[in-house]
Amino acid sequence: MKDVTIVLPAYNEAEALAKILGELKKKYKEAQVLVVDDGSTDRTAEVARKAGVTAVSHPYNKGYGAALKTGARAAKTEYVLYFDSDGQFFTDDINAVAAERNKYDMVIGARPKEFTMKDMGRRVMKAMASYLSGKKIPDINCGFRLIRRQRVLDFMSILPDGFSFTTTITLAMLQAGDSVKFQPVRVKPRESGKSGIKKMRHGLRFMLYILRMVMLFNPLKVFLPVSLALFAVGFPVFAYFLLFQAHVSQTSLMLILFSLMTFLFGLVADAISVLVRK
């Protein structure tokens, strides 16, 4: 574990942090441990320093993704392992995730199905992400994951400062062709604090980030279905009026033209995405 830095983003998590850090220091003595205090108003940074680990503090609350970015910048090892500081994950599971680091660029903790499928928003987001990425994604936004540090730095400019960080880097690395594995991990009720995720607001934001990532890496996945849908509606109507009414339906003609324009826009967007990635 000498090549791994365990990064714990923390915002007012002093209560659970001391126990987690104690376990990490005992079980993973060779790993570097780094706490990113995201502008906490409690004793989070003090608890980290008393435990003998490095703590980096933001002057104010910048967001979950911003804390993960800071962790990647501050780390000096080849890999960063992100681990939530609220106590919902088992430190024993770090072994299984870290053991795959020489085979994969990213290893994502896959939470139990009953957890990831407990609300409709997660189901829709997973289904949408799986379709757009072309890969089966059991858990798209788990905060427990190991990543090759350089890949985080490579994608830094497109990674958001909020909770969508995990969703974005998952799609970015899948679309870029990186090796990704989903490793089953266990989950328990968080030991302190409360989640900052608002289902409606953050759910819509996740969807927008998924679309943005696919537009960057594979825009035809968005444009082509829309084009085909417009054509599927417009062409039968066009053919019916032309064959049986002896005139052209303006509505159907517009739908066919919109279908063609959407397809052409998709081709242009695809060419731009290739140039941008290069």
GUDRENLO-772591 format. One record per residue (C-alpha): x, y, z; residue number from 1; residue in one letter; chain. Coordinates in steps of 0.5 Angstrom, whole numbers. Example, Ala and Ser with C-alpha at 12.3 -4.5 7.8 and 13.67 -1.06 7.14 Angstrom:
BEGIN
+-------+-------+-------+-------+------+------+
|    c1 |    c2 |    c3 | lumza | tinu | seza |
+-------+-------+-------+-------+------+------+
|    25 |    -9 |    16 |     1 |    a |    A |
|    27 |    -2 |    14 |     2 |    s |    A |
+-------+-------+-------+-------+------+------+
end
This chain:
BEGIN
+-------+-------+-------+-------+------+------+
|    c1 |    c2 |    c3 | lumza | tinu | seza |
+-------+-------+-------+-------+------+------+
|     0 |     0 |     0 |     1 |    m |    A |
|     6 |     5 |    -1 |     2 |    k |    A |
|     3 |     7 |    -7 |     3 |    d |    A |
|    -3 |     9 |    -5 |     4 |    v |    A |
|    -6 |    15 |    -1 |     5 |    t |    A |
|   -13 |    14 |     3 |     6 |    i |    A |
|   -16 |    21 |     2 |     7 |    v |    A |
|   -22 |    22 |     6 |     8 |    l |    A |
|   -26 |    29 |     4 |     9 |    p |    A |
|   -29 |    31 |    11 |    10 |    a |    A |
|   -35 |    37 |    12 |    11 |    y |    A |
|   -36 |    37 |    20 |    12 |    n |    A |
|   -35 |    29 |    21 |    13 |    e |    A |
|   -31 |    30 |    27 |    14 |    a |    A |
|   -35 |    25 |    31 |    15 |    e |    A |
|   -34 |    19 |    26 |    16 |    a |    A |
|   -27 |    21 |    24 |    17 |    l |    A |
|   -23 |    19 |    30 |    18 |    a |    A |
|   -25 |    12 |    30 |    19 |    k |    A |
|   -24 |    11 |    22 |    20 |    i |    A |
|   -17 |    14 |    22 |    21 |    l |    A |
|   -16 |    10 |    28 |    22 |    g |    A |
|   -18 |     4 |    24 |    23 |    e |    A |
|   -14 |     6 |    18 |    24 |    l |    A |
|    -7 |     7 |    22 |    25 |    k |    A |
|    -8 |     0 |    25 |    26 |    k |    A |
|   -10 |    -4 |    19 |    27 |    k |    A |
|    -6 |     0 |    13 |    28 |    y |    A |
|     1 |     3 |    16 |    29 |    k |    A |
|     4 |     3 |    10 |    30 |    e |    A |
|    -1 |     7 |     6 |    31 |    a |    A |
|    -1 |    15 |     6 |    32 |    q |    A |
|    -7 |    18 |    10 |    33 |    v |    A |
|   -10 |    25 |     8 |    34 |    l |    A |
|   -16 |    28 |    11 |    35 |    v |    A |
|   -19 |    34 |     7 |    36 |    v |    A |
|   -23 |    39 |    11 |    37 |    d |    A |
|   -28 |    42 |     7 |    38 |    d |    A |
|   -29 |    48 |    11 |    39 |    g |    A |
|   -32 |    45 |    17 |    40 |    s |    A |
|   -34 |    49 |    23 |    41 |    t |    A |
|   -33 |    43 |    28 |    42 |    d |    A |
|   -26 |    40 |    30 |    43 |    r |    A |
|   -25 |    36 |    24 |    44 |    t |    A |
|   -18 |    38 |    22 |    45 |    a |    A |
|   -16 |    38 |    30 |    46 |    e |    A |
|   -18 |    31 |    30 |    47 |    v |    A |
|   -14 |    29 |    24 |    48 |    a |    A |
|    -8 |    32 |    26 |    49 |    r |    A |
|    -9 |    29 |    33 |    50 |    k |    A |
|    -9 |    22 |    30 |    51 |    a |    A |
|    -3 |    24 |    26 |    52 |    g |    A |
|    -5 |    24 |    19 |    53 |    v |    A |
|    -4 |    30 |    14 |    54 |    t |    A |
|   -10 |    35 |    14 |    55 |    a |    A |
|   -11 |    40 |     9 |    56 |    v |    A |
|   -16 |    45 |    10 |    57 |    s |    A |
|   -21 |    49 |     5 |    58 |    h |    A |
|   -22 |    56 |     8 |    59 |    p |    A |
|   -29 |    55 |     7 |    60 |    y |    A |
|   -34 |    50 |     4 |    61 |    n |    A |
|   -32 |    49 |    -3 |    62 |    k |    A |
|   -36 |    42 |    -4 |    63 |    g |    A |
|   -35 |    35 |    -4 |    64 |    y |    A |
|   -32 |    34 |   -11 |    65 |    g |    A |
|   -27 |    40 |    -9 |    66 |    a |    A |
|   -25 |    36 |    -3 |    67 |    a |    A |
|   -23 |    30 |    -8 |    68 |    l |    A |
|   -19 |    35 |   -13 |    69 |    k |    A |
|   -15 |    38 |    -7 |    70 |    t |    A |
|   -14 |    31 |    -5 |    71 |    g |    A |
|   -11 |    28 |   -11 |    72 |    a |    A |
|    -7 |    35 |   -12 |    73 |    r |    A |
|    -4 |    34 |    -5 |    74 |    a |    A |
|    -3 |    26 |    -6 |    75 |    a |    A |
|     4 |    24 |    -8 |    76 |    k |    A |
|     3 |    17 |    -9 |    77 |    t |    A |
|     1 |    13 |   -16 |    78 |    e |    A |
|    -6 |    12 |   -13 |    79 |    y |    A |
|   -11 |    15 |    -9 |    80 |    v |    A |
|   -17 |    12 |    -5 |    81 |    l |    A |
|   -23 |    16 |    -4 |    82 |    y |    A |
|   -26 |    14 |     3 |    83 |    f |    A |
|   -32 |    17 |     6 |    84 |    d |    A |
|   -31 |    20 |    13 |    85 |    s |    A |
|   -38 |    19 |    15 |    86 |    d |    A |
|   -37 |    11 |    17 |    87 |    g |    A |
|   -42 |     8 |    12 |    88 |    q |    A |
|   -36 |     4 |     9 |    89 |    f |    A |
|   -32 |    -2 |    12 |    90 |    f |    A |
|   -25 |     0 |    13 |    91 |    t |    A |
|   -24 |    -8 |    12 |    92 |    d |    A |
|   -26 |    -7 |     5 |    93 |    d |    A |
|   -20 |    -3 |     3 |    94 |    i |    A |
|   -16 |    -9 |     2 |    95 |    n |    A |
|   -21 |   -12 |    -4 |    96 |    a |    A |
|   -21 |    -5 |    -7 |    97 |    v |    A |
|   -14 |    -4 |    -7 |    98 |    a |    A |
|   -12 |   -11 |    -9 |    99 |    a |    A |
|   -14 |   -10 |   -16 |   100 |    e |    A |
|   -10 |    -3 |   -17 |   101 |    r |    A |
|    -5 |    -6 |   -22 |   102 |    n |    A |
|   -10 |    -9 |   -27 |   103 |    k |    A |
|   -15 |    -3 |   -27 |   104 |    y |    A |
|   -14 |     5 |   -28 |   105 |    d |    A |
|   -20 |     5 |   -23 |   106 |    m |    A |
|   -24 |     1 |   -18 |   107 |    v |    A |
|   -31 |     3 |   -16 |   108 |    i |    A |
|   -34 |     0 |   -10 |   109 |    g |    A |
|   -41 |    -3 |   -12 |   110 |    a |    A |
|   -46 |    -2 |    -6 |   111 |    r |    A |
|   -51 |    -8 |    -5 |   112 |    p |    A |
|   -57 |    -7 |   -10 |   113 |    k |    A |
|   -62 |    -6 |    -5 |   114 |    e |    A |
|   -58 |     0 |    -3 |   115 |    f |    A |
|   -57 |     3 |   -10 |   116 |    t |    A |
|   -64 |     1 |   -13 |   117 |    m |    A |
|   -68 |     4 |    -7 |   118 |    k |    A |
|   -71 |    10 |   -10 |   119 |    d |    A |
|   -73 |    11 |   -18 |   120 |    m |    A |
|   -68 |    17 |   -19 |   121 |    g |    A |
|   -62 |    12 |   -18 |   122 |    r |    A |
|   -65 |     7 |   -22 |   123 |    r |    A |
|   -66 |    12 |   -28 |   124 |    v |    A |
|   -59 |    15 |   -27 |   125 |    m |    A |
|   -56 |     8 |   -28 |   126 |    k |    A |
|   -60 |     6 |   -34 |   127 |    a |    A |
|   -59 |    12 |   -37 |   128 |    m |    A |
|   -51 |    12 |   -36 |   129 |    a |    A |
|   -51 |     5 |   -38 |   130 |    s |    A |
|   -54 |     6 |   -44 |   131 |    y |    A |
|   -50 |    12 |   -46 |   132 |    l |    A |
|   -43 |     9 |   -44 |   133 |    s |    A |
|   -45 |     2 |   -47 |   134 |    g |    A |
|   -43 |    -1 |   -41 |   135 |    k |    A |
|   -47 |    -4 |   -35 |   136 |    k |    A |
|   -46 |     0 |   -29 |   137 |    i |    A |
|   -48 |    -3 |   -22 |   138 |    p |    A |
|   -46 |     3 |   -18 |   139 |    d |    A |
|   -44 |    10 |   -22 |   140 |    i |    A |
|   -43 |    15 |   -16 |   141 |    n |    A |
|   -40 |    11 |   -10 |   142 |    c |    A |
|   -35 |    15 |    -6 |   143 |    g |    A |
|   -31 |     9 |    -4 |   144 |    f |    A |
|   -26 |     8 |   -10 |   145 |    r |    A |
|   -19 |     7 |   -12 |   146 |    l |    A |
|   -16 |    11 |   -18 |   147 |    i |    A |
|   -10 |    12 |   -22 |   148 |    r |    A |
|    -8 |    19 |   -19 |   149 |    r |    A |
|    -6 |    22 |   -26 |   150 |    q |    A |
|   -12 |    20 |   -29 |   151 |    r |    A |
|   -16 |    25 |   -24 |   152 |    v |    A |
|   -11 |    30 |   -26 |   153 |    l |    A |
|   -12 |    29 |   -33 |   154 |    d |    A |
|   -20 |    30 |   -33 |   155 |    f |    A |
|   -19 |    36 |   -27 |   156 |    m |    A |
|   -22 |    41 |   -32 |   157 |    s |    A |
|   -28 |    37 |   -33 |   158 |    i |    A |
|   -30 |    35 |   -26 |   159 |    l |    A |
|   -35 |    39 |   -22 |   160 |    p |    A |
|   -34 |    41 |   -15 |   161 |    d |    A |
|   -40 |    38 |   -12 |   162 |    g |    A |
|   -43 |    31 |   -11 |   163 |    f |    A |
|   -43 |    30 |   -19 |   164 |    s |    A |
|   -35 |    29 |   -19 |   165 |    f |    A |
|   -36 |    21 |   -18 |   166 |    t |    A |
|   -41 |    21 |   -23 |   167 |    t |    A |
|   -37 |    25 |   -28 |   168 |    t |    A |
|   -30 |    21 |   -27 |   169 |    i |    A |
|   -34 |    14 |   -28 |   170 |    t |    A |
|   -37 |    16 |   -35 |   171 |    l |    A |
|   -30 |    20 |   -37 |   172 |    a |    A |
|   -26 |    14 |   -36 |   173 |    m |    A |
|   -31 |     9 |   -39 |   174 |    l |    A |
|   -32 |    13 |   -45 |   175 |    q |    A |
|   -24 |    14 |   -45 |   176 |    a |    A |
|   -23 |     7 |   -45 |   177 |    g |    A |
|   -20 |     6 |   -39 |   178 |    d |    A |
|   -20 |     0 |   -35 |   179 |    s |    A |
|   -25 |     0 |   -30 |   180 |    v |    A |
|   -28 |    -5 |   -25 |   181 |    k |    A |
|   -34 |    -5 |   -20 |   182 |    f |    A |
|   -32 |    -9 |   -13 |   183 |    q |    A |
|   -37 |   -11 |    -9 |   184 |    p |    A |
|   -37 |    -7 |    -2 |   185 |    v |    A |
|   -41 |    -7 |     4 |   186 |    r |    A |
|   -45 |    -1 |     7 |   187 |    v |    A |
|   -48 |     1 |    14 |   188 |    k |    A |
|   -52 |     7 |    17 |   189 |    p |    A |
|   -47 |    13 |    17 |   190 |    r |    A |
|   -45 |    14 |    24 |   191 |    e |    A |
|   -45 |    22 |    24 |   192 |    s |    A |
|   -48 |    28 |    21 |   193 |    g |    A |
|   -53 |    28 |    15 |   194 |    k |    A |
|   -52 |    27 |     7 |   195 |    s |    A |
|   -52 |    34 |     4 |   196 |    g |    A |
|   -55 |    31 |    -3 |   197 |    i |    A |
|   -62 |    33 |    -4 |   198 |    k |    A |
|   -65 |    28 |    -9 |   199 |    k |    A |
|   -69 |    32 |   -14 |   200 |    m |    A |
|   -64 |    38 |   -15 |   201 |    r |    A |
|   -58 |    33 |   -15 |   202 |    h |    A |
|   -61 |    28 |   -19 |   203 |    g |    A |
|   -63 |    33 |   -24 |   204 |    l |    A |
|   -56 |    36 |   -24 |   205 |    r |    A |
|   -53 |    28 |   -25 |   206 |    f |    A |
|   -57 |    27 |   -31 |   207 |    m |    A |
|   -54 |    34 |   -34 |   208 |    l |    A |
|   -47 |    32 |   -32 |   209 |    y |    A |
|   -49 |    25 |   -36 |   210 |    i |    A |
|   -51 |    28 |   -42 |   211 |    l |    A |
|   -45 |    33 |   -42 |   212 |    r |    A |
|   -40 |    27 |   -41 |   213 |    m |    A |
|   -43 |    23 |   -47 |   214 |    v |    A |
|   -44 |    30 |   -51 |   215 |    m |    A |
|   -36 |    30 |   -50 |   216 |    l |    A |
|   -34 |    23 |   -51 |   217 |    f |    A |
|   -40 |    20 |   -56 |   218 |    n |    A |
|   -45 |    25 |   -58 |   219 |    p |    A |
|   -48 |    21 |   -63 |   220 |    l |    A |
|   -51 |    17 |   -57 |   221 |    k |    A |
|   -56 |    23 |   -56 |   222 |    v |    A |
|   -57 |    26 |   -63 |   223 |    f |    A |
|   -58 |    19 |   -67 |   224 |    l |    A |
|   -64 |    17 |   -63 |   225 |    p |    A |
|   -67 |    23 |   -63 |   226 |    v |    A |
|   -66 |    24 |   -71 |   227 |    s |    A |
|   -69 |    17 |   -72 |   228 |    l |    A |
|   -75 |    18 |   -67 |   229 |    a |    A |
|   -77 |    24 |   -72 |   230 |    l |    A |
|   -76 |    20 |   -78 |   231 |    f |    A |
|   -80 |    15 |   -75 |   232 |    a |    A |
|   -86 |    19 |   -74 |   233 |    v |    A |
|   -85 |    24 |   -80 |   234 |    g |    A |
|   -83 |    19 |   -86 |   235 |    f |    A |
|   -90 |    14 |   -85 |   236 |    p |    A |
|   -94 |    21 |   -85 |   237 |    v |    A |
|   -90 |    23 |   -91 |   238 |    f |    A |
|   -91 |    17 |   -95 |   239 |    a |    A |
|   -99 |    16 |   -93 |   240 |    y |    A |
|  -101 |    23 |   -96 |   241 |    f |    A |
|   -96 |    22 |  -102 |   242 |    l |    A |
|   -99 |    16 |  -104 |   243 |    l |    A |
|  -106 |    16 |  -102 |   244 |    f |    A |
|  -108 |    24 |  -101 |   245 |    q |    A |
|  -103 |    26 |  -107 |   246 |    a |    A |
|  -100 |    32 |  -104 |   247 |    h |    A |
|   -95 |    33 |   -99 |   248 |    v |    A |
|   -96 |    34 |   -91 |   249 |    s |    A |
|   -92 |    40 |   -89 |   250 |    q |    A |
|   -92 |    37 |   -82 |   251 |    t |    A |
|   -88 |    31 |   -84 |   252 |    s |    A |
|   -84 |    34 |   -89 |   253 |    l |    A |
|   -81 |    39 |   -83 |   254 |    m |    A |
|   -80 |    33 |   -78 |   255 |    l |    A |
|   -76 |    29 |   -84 |   256 |    i |    A |
|   -72 |    36 |   -85 |   257 |    l |    A |
|   -71 |    36 |   -77 |   258 |    f |    A |
|   -69 |    29 |   -77 |   259 |    s |    A |
|   -64 |    30 |   -82 |   260 |    l |    A |
|   -61 |    37 |   -79 |   261 |    m |    A |
|   -61 |    33 |   -72 |   262 |    t |    A |
|   -57 |    27 |   -75 |   263 |    f |    A |
|   -52 |    32 |   -79 |   264 |    l |    A |
|   -51 |    36 |   -72 |   265 |    f |    A |
|   -49 |    30 |   -69 |   266 |    g |    A |
|   -44 |    28 |   -74 |   267 |    l |    A |
|   -41 |    35 |   -73 |   268 |    v |    A |
|   -41 |    34 |   -66 |   269 |    a |    A |
|   -38 |    28 |   -66 |   270 |    d |    A |
|   -32 |    31 |   -70 |   271 |    a |    A |
|   -31 |    36 |   -65 |   272 |    i |    A |
|   -31 |    31 |   -60 |   273 |    s |    A |
|   -25 |    27 |   -63 |   274 |    v |    A |
|   -21 |    34 |   -64 |   275 |    l |    A |
|   -23 |    36 |   -57 |   276 |    v |    A |
|   -20 |    29 |   -54 |   277 |    r |    A |
|   -14 |    29 |   -58 |   278 |    k |    A |
+-------+-------+-------+-------+------+------+
end
